[in-house]
Amino acid sequence: MLSELHIRDFAIIDELHLSFPSGFIVLTGETGAGKSIIIDAVGLVLGGRADPTVVRAGADRALVEAVFRLDPAHQAALCPLLEREGLEGDEPDLLILSREVRPEGRSICRVNGRAVTLALLREIAEGLVDVHGQSEHLSLLRVREHIRLLDRFAGLEDARAGVADLVARVRAIRRERASLEQDEQERARRIDLLQYQIAEIEAAALRPGEEEELTEERVRLANAEQLSLLLADALRALDEGGEEGRPATDQLGHALRALEGLARIDAALTSRLQEAEELFYRLQDLADNLREYSSRVEFNPRRLAEVEERLDLIRRLKRKYGATVTEVLEYARRAAAELETITHSEERIAALAAQEAQLLDELARAALDLSARRREAARKLAQGIEAELQDLRMPGARFAVDFRWTADPEGVPLTPEDVAAAGIDPGDFPLPARFGFDATGIDRVEFLVSPNPGEPLKPLTKIASGGETSRLMLALKAVLSRVDETPTLIFDEIDQGIGGRVGAMVGEKLWRLTVAGTNGGIAHQVLCVTHLPQLAGFGDAHFRVEKTPLEGRTVTRVTPLEGPARVEELAQMLGASGESAYRSAEEILEEAGSRKCRLEDE
C-alpha cells in the first residue's frame, strides 16, 4: 500500500509530507485547495506525463516521492525485476519511487534512490496504484474499453492472449500469401533481377578473408623493389655478413661460446648462458622468417594488375550487396532462397492456404470458447452491478452486456454445431458463416443499461444523467475491484453528480473495498477525494486540504482530523452552521460507525 507521500514545489504545494494508514482515507476541502493536485502528484510518481508547468514558480525543480509497503505477493512479483536491475531496497517490503521535474522539461526517475528510465519506473509501478479520476466517467463511454473491463472481471487475460497469438499467426500467413500473389509482371521482373544478382556474385567466386589477403599481396607487389633492398640489408646484418663485418649470428655465437666457458667456471652464470642461447635461436628464427618472406616478394607488374582488378571487383560487389565479402555472400544466399520461393510460389501458396485453414479452425474453437466464457462472466457481472445499483438508489435498473459478431468473408468459419457445442445459442446468428476477428477474438462487446423500470436496455453511451453515469461507474468499479489485486485504489471526486442521499451508500461501498478480504475478496487501501459529508463519514482516516497565504504566496496545507476537528469539517461540508450543523455531523459519524460495525460482524 501507499505508506508515505512527500511533495515539494509541485503546483501550489511548497512542502507536504503525508503518512497514510491502511483502510479508507478521505480527503476533503474547498474546491481549488489542492486535493486533485495531490492525486496528480501520485500519478506523476507512477510514471505519468511530466508537464514542466507543475514546477512551483521560482523553484528549480518539483519533487514527488512515494513510499510503498509491499505485501508478500507484490514482493514476489517485484523482487526478480529489482534484483535484475540492481534496485533492491534496504528492506524487502519497502519500495521508494521518486520523480523530479525541471522547468525546462527534463524529468529524473528514481527507484530506491537510484536513477532509472521512465519506462522502467512505469514497469515497476504498474499494479501498485489504480487512480480513478473524474475522467474515468468517460472511459465507460468508450465502447472499445468494455471488452477489456469484462475480460478483467472474468480473469480471461491469458485466454485472450492465446487468441491474439493465433490471430497474429493467421495475419503473418496472409501477408506472405499476398506477397506471393502479387502482379505476375512484377514477379517476372523480380525473378530476372534475382537471377542476375545471384549469377554476378557466383561468377566472382568470392571466399571469406580473400579481400584481406589480396590487400596484403598488393602492398608487397607495389613495394617489391624497396622490400627486396630492405630485406637484403636485414639478412646481411643478421646472418650473411659482408664487407662491413661479421653478421649478428656469428658474433652472438662467439659470445655464446665464451659464456659456456664462464658457466663451467662459475655456475652462477648458467642462467645468463641460457639467456644467450635463447637469443641465438630467436635470432636464427628471425633470419629464417625473413628469408621465407623474401621468397614471396617479387616484382611482377602482371600479378599486381590482376590483384588490383580483383580488388576492384570486390569493391563493386560490396557497393551493391554488402559492406563485407561475408555480407555479399549472405545476400546471395537470401536472394537464392527468395528466388526458390518465388519460382515455386504456387506450391508455397497452396501450403500457406492449408496452414491458414488449419489456423482458422483453431482460432474458431479458441474464440468460441473465449466468447462462451465471456457470456457467463457477463451474466455474473450484470447481477453484481444490478445489486450495487439497487443499493445506490437505482431500483429496477438493469445492466446487460451485448455481444455481436460481424460477418466477414475472410473471417473464421462457424457452423451451428460448433456454436451450440460452445454453449451459445446458434439462433442468435446466421449460420453457417464466417465472422470477423481481431486480437480480442470474434466478440464486439458493449454495455447496455436501463436506468429506470420499464425502459428498454440502451447503450451506456446514451445515458444522459451525470448522476446516473457516476453511480454506474461506482457500481462497476465496486464489482471489478473485488477481483483487482491492485493494493491501493484512488477515487478523485468519483461522487460527482451524486447527491447527499446516496452519499452514505457510496461511502459504505468504498469502505467495503478495504475489508473485502473477509468475504473472499481482496482488501484494498482506498483514498477518496470527496465533497460529500455523508461519504466522508465512512473514512477510517480523514485529511482536510486547504489553501493558506504564506509570505505573500498561496500554499496548500493538509491536516489530519480527529474528534471535534472532524465534526467541524463535516459540519462545514453540510453548508450549515450552529449547533444543529454540529449535531448533524455527529449523527453522520455515528451512523457510519454503526454501519461499519454491523458490516464487520457479518
N, C-alpha and C positions, 0 to 999 in steps of 0.2 A: 504494500500500500504506500501512498504518498505520505511520508512522515514529516518532512520539513520543506519549506519553500522560502528561498531568500531572493529578494528582488531589489536591485539598485539602479537608480537613474533610468527607469523604464516609464515612458509617458509622464504622467503626473506623480508617479511614485518615486520619492527620493531614496528611501531606505525602508525595507519592510522584511521582517522575519516572522514567519508563521510556523507553528508546530501543530500538526493535525493529528487528532486521535483516530481510532477506528470508529466505525459506526456511521451515523447520519449527521452530516455537518451542514449547517445553513449559513449563508452569508446574506445579510440584509443591509439596506441603506438607501439613501436618496438616489434618484436617477442621476448619473454622471459622477457619482462619488468614486468610482474606480473598481466596482465589483467585476465587471466584464474585463477590465484591464488585467486583473489577476488571472482570469481564465486564459486570456490571450498570452500571458507570460508562461503559463503552463504549456500551452500549445507550442510556443517558441522553443522551450527546452526539450520538447519531444521531437523536434525536427521540423517545425513549421517554417513558413517563409519569413525570412529576416528582412523587415522593412526598416531602413535607416531612420525613418521619421519617428520610430519609437524611442530613440535616444533622447533623454530629457534635455531640454535646451540648456546649453552651457556645459554639459557633461562630455567627457571624451569617449565614453562607452556606456552601453546598457548591459547589465549582467543579470542573468536568472540562473539560479542553482536549485536543483530539486534532489532531495534525499529520499530514497525508497527503501523500505524493508521488504525483503523478498520472502515469500513462503517457500516451502520445500519444492513444490512443483516448478515454480519460476526459477529457483536456484538451479535445479537440474537442467532446465531448458537453456539458461543463460551461461552457466559456468563453462561449457565447452567453447562457446564463442568468445567469452572474455579471456580464457586461457590461450586460445589460438592467437588472439590479437595482443596478448601481454597486458591485459587491462584488469587483472584481478585486484580486488579491493582489500582493505585490512581485515574485513570480516566477510564471510561468505554470504551472509544475508543482507549486506549493506551495498547499495548501489548509488553512486552520486553522478548525476548528469548536470552539465552546465553549458551555458551558451552566452557568448559575448557578441554584441553588435556594435560596430563602429559607425560614426556619422557618414563616412564615405561609402558605406555599404558592405564592408568586409565583416565576415562572421567567423567566429572561432568556436569550435565544439570541443568539449572535453568529457571524458568518461573516467571516473575515479581519478581525476586530476591530470590525466594525460590527453593530449590533443589527438583528435580523430577527425575523419572526414564526416561530412553531413550524412552521407549515405550510411555509414557505419553507425552513427548516432541513431538514425531512424530505425535501423535493423535491431539495435539493442533495445530501443524504447518501445518498439512495437509490442502490443499486448499488455503494456503496463497501465495505461490510462485510456479510457474512451470518453471523448468530450462530445456531448450532445448540446449544441447551441441552438439559438433561435432559427438559424438557417437549416437545422435538421428537419424543420417542418417541410421545407422544400424538397428534401431528399425523398420523402414519401410520395411526392408528386412526380418523381421521375420514374416512369414505368420500368425502365431498364434496371432499376435497383431492386425491384420487387423479387425477382428470381434469386438474387443474391441473398436477400433477407430470408427468404423461405428456405434456401439451402443451409444457411447458417443456423436457423432454428432446428432443422431436421438433422444437422450434422452430416450433410451429404457432400462435403467438400472433396473427399477422396474419390467418391463415385463420380463426381463431375469431372475431376482431374483425369480419371480413366477415359471418360467420354472425350474430353478435349484431346487426349493423346491420339485416339482413333481418328478424330476429325483432322488433326494435323497430318497424320499418315495418308489419309484419303486425299487431302489437298496437295500433298507433295507428289503423289502419283498422278493426279490430274495436271499438275504443272508440267511434269515430264511428258505426259501424253500430248499436251498442247504444243510443246516444243517440237515433238517428233511429227506432229500432224500439220506443221506449218506449210506454206506455199511450196509446191513442187519445184518451181524455178529457183526459189531461194535454196532449197535443199541441194539442187544440182550445182548451183554456184558454190555452195559450201563444200560439197564433195570435191569439186575441182581445186578449190583453194587448199583444202587439207591434203589432197594428194600431192600437189606441187610442194607444199611446205615439208611434208614428210620425205619426199624424194630429194629435195635440196639438202636436208640435214643428213639423210642416209648416204648421199653421194660424197659428203665431206668426210665420212668415216671418222668422226671425232672420237677421242677417248679422254677420260678424265686425267688431268695432270699434264696433258700434251702441251698446252699453251705455256706453262711454266718451263718445261724442258726446252721448247723452241726458243723462248726468250733467252735462256741461258746460252744456248748454242749460238744464237745471233750475236750475243755480246762477244763470245770467243772468236767467231768468224770476222766480225767487224774490227777487232783489235788484235788479229793474229800476229802481225809483224811486231808490235810492241810487246805482246805477251811472250813471243819467242825470245826476244832480246833480254827481257827481264828474267825469264826462266833460266837462260844460259848463264847470266850473271849469278843467279842464286845457286845454281848447281856447281859452278866453278868454286864459289866461296865455300860451299858445304862439302863437296865430295870429289871434285875433279882437280882443283888446283890450276896453277898456270904460272905465268912469268912473275906474278906478284907474290907468290909464295905457296906454301903448303895449304891444303884445304882444311876446313874446320874439323872434319872427322879424323884426319891424321894427327892433328895437334891434340885433339881430345884423347885419341888412342895413346899418344905419348904420355899425356898426363895420367891416364888410367894405369899404365904400366908402372909409373913412379909411385902411385898410390898403393898398388899391390905390394910393392916393396916396403912402403911405410907401414901398411897394415900388418905385415909379417913381424915387424919390429915392435909396433905399438898397437895392440888390439883395439885401443880406444878409437882408432881411425877407421875401423871397419865400416861404420855407418857412412863415413864420407866416401869410402870406396864404393859402397852400394849406390850412393847418390850419383857418383861419376859413371858407373856402369849404366844406370837408368838413363842418364843424359846421353850417353853414347848411343844406346839403342834407339832412343827417341829421335836423335839427330839422323841416324841411318833411315828410320821410318819416314822422316820428313823428306829426305833426299829421294827415297823410292817413290813417295806420293807425288813429288814434283815431276819425276821422270814420267810417271804414268799420265799425269795431267798434260805434260809436254807432248806426249804421243797423240793426244786428241786435238792439239792445236795445229791447224793447217790453214794456209792461205788459199781459199777456194771460193772465188767470186761466184761460180755457178751455184754452189751449195748455199751461199749467202742469199742469192736471189730466190732460190727455192724456199728457204726459210721465211724470207720476207713475204713471199706470195702466200705461203701457208698461214702466217700470222694475220695477213690482211683478210683472208677468207674467214678465219675465226672471228675477227673483229666485225665483219659484215653480218655474220650469223648472230653474234651477240647483240648487235643493234636491233635485230629483228625479233629474236626469240628469248633472250635472257641475258643476265649480267655475267654469267659464267658458263663454261662449257657444260658443267653439270646441269645447269638450268636449261640450256639449249636441248640437251638430250632428254630432260624431263618433259619439255614442251613437245618434243617429237612423240614421246610415249603417250601423253594426253591426247594429242592430235590423232594418233592411231586408234586409241580407244574410242574417241568421238566418231571417227570415220567408220569404225566397225559398227557402232551403234546406229549411225545414220544409214549405212549400207544395208543393215538388217533391221531397219526400223519397223517393217511390217510385223516381223516376228516379235519385236520388243513391244509394239503397240498391243498386239494380241495378249502377250504375257501381262502387261500392265492392266489391261481390261479385266483379265481374270483375277488379278490381285485386288483391283478396285471392287469388283463384285463381291469377293470374299470379305473384304474390309467393311463394305456397306452392310452386309449381313450381320457381321459382328457389331457394327455400330447400331444397327436397328435393335438388336437384342439389348445392348447396354443402355441405349437411350430409352427404350420401353421400360426397362427395369427402373431406371432413374425417374422416369415420369410417374410410374406407379408409386414409388416411394414418396415422391413429392406430393401426390394427391392424398396419400394417407396422412402425411405431415400437415397438409393444408387443412384437413378436417380438424386435426388437433389444434392447430394454430387458430382457426376460426372459433373453436369452442373456448379457448383460453382468452382470446381478445373480447369475445362477447361477454364473458364473465367479468372481465375487467371493466368493460363499458357499462355493464349493469351497475357495478359499484360506483362508477363515475357519473351517475345520474343520467344515463342514456338508456333508460329501459326500453326494451323492444328493438334496440339497434341490432342490426345483423352485419356479419362480416363473412366474406367468401373470397376464394381465390379462383379466378377464371383461367382456364387452360385452353390454349388454341394451338392447332398445328396448321402450318401453311403449305398448301400443295406446291410441289416443285418437281419438274420432270427430272432434275438432276439430284433429287433427294434420296433418302433411304426408302426402300420398298417395304410396305407393311400390308399384311393381309388380315382379314377379320380374325382368323385363328390365332395369329401372333398377338394381336391386341387383346383378345379375350384371355389368352394364356397369361398375360401380364396383369390380369385383374382389372382391366379398363373396359368400359362398355364400348363395344365396337360400333354401336348405333350412333354414337356422337360424331362419327367421321365417315366420309365417303370412302369406302374401301372396296377392293384393294387400290392402293395408290402410293405415290411417292411423296414424301414430305421433307421440307427444307430443314436444315440443321445448321448449327454453329457450335462454338466451343462449349456452350452450355447444354447442348442436346437439341431435342426437337420441340421443346415446350416454349410457348410465348405466354408469360405469366403476368397477370395484372390483378391487383387487389380491388375488390368491389365492396361497397358499403351501402347500407340502408340505415341512415341515422334515426329515422322515425318509423314507428309501426305503420304498416300498410303501404309504405313506399317501396318501389322495386329497388333491387340492387343496382347501383350505378358505379362507374369507375371512381376511384378515390379522388382523382383529379377534378371531379365535378362537384366536390363538397365545397360550398362557398363559405360556410361559417368558420371563422378563425378559431372560435372556442371548440367547435366540434373537431377540427383538424388537430388542435392541441391535445384534446383528450384521446383521439385516435392514436396520436403519436405516443402519448404516455402509455396507453394500453399496449401498444406494440412493443415499446421498449421494456415494459414490465414483463411481458411474456418472454421476449428474446433474452433478457438479462439473466433469466433463471438458468439458461444454458451457456451463458457467456462467462468464460474463465478470466476475463479482464478484471483485475482486483479492484481498480478504482474507477468509478463512474462519476462523471461531472455533468450536471444539468444546468445550463446557463439560461435562466428565465424560460424554462420549458413550459411554465404555467401561464405564459402569455395568452390572454384571451379567455382564461378560466376565472370564473367568479369565486367569491369567498365561500359560497355554499358548497362548492366542490373542493375547495382548498384543503379541508381536513382529510378528505378521502385521498387526494393526491399526496399529501404528506404521509399518510399511512402507507400508501403503496411504495413510495420511495423508501420509507423506513424499513418496510418488509424486505427490500432488497439487501439490507445489511444483516438480516437474520435468516436469510433463505436457507442457510446450511442446516437449520434444524429440521427442515422437511424434505431433505434430499437434494436441494438445490445448492447453489454456491453463494456464500456470504461475500458481500462487497463492501468496500468503503464508498460512501456516496457523498459527494459535495453538491450543493444546490444553491444557486443564486435565485432569490425569490423576493417578490413584493407582497406575498400573501401571508398575513399573520397566522391564519389557520394552518398553513403548511409549515411555517417556521416553528410552530409549537411542537412539532414532532422531532425536532432536531435533538440529537444527543449532545451536540456542541453548537453554540451559536456565536457568530462573529458579526460585529457591526462595522461596516465600511463607511467612512465619512471623509469629506474634504475639509481641510482647515488651512487658514493662511499662516505662513511661517516666513518671517523676514521678507515680506513683500511678494512671496510666491505661494502658489497653491500646492499642497501636498496631500497625499492620501494616507490615512491612518486606519488601522484595523484593531478593534478592541474585543477581546473575548468577553462574553456576557454571561453572568450568572445571577440568580436571585433577583433582587429588586431592579437591577440594571436591565435584565432581560425583560421583566414585566414592563418596564418603562418603554423599551424599544417596541414591544408588541403593541402597546397602547398607542404609540405614535403611528405605527403602521395601520392601525384601525382608523386613523384620521379623526380621532375624538380626543377630548381632554377631560380632566376632572376625575373624580372618584369612580364614576361609572365606567370610564375607559379602562382604568386600572383593574377594576373588578372583572371586566370582560376579558382582559389579557390574562388575568389569573385563571379564569374559567377555561380559556383556551389551553393553557398549560396543564391544568388538572384533567381536562378531558383527554388530551393527547397522552398524558402519563397513564391514565386509566386504561385507554385502549391498547397501549403498548404492553401493559402488564397482562391484559387478557390474551393478547396475541402470543406472548411468550409462554403462557401457560397451556396454549392449545397444543 
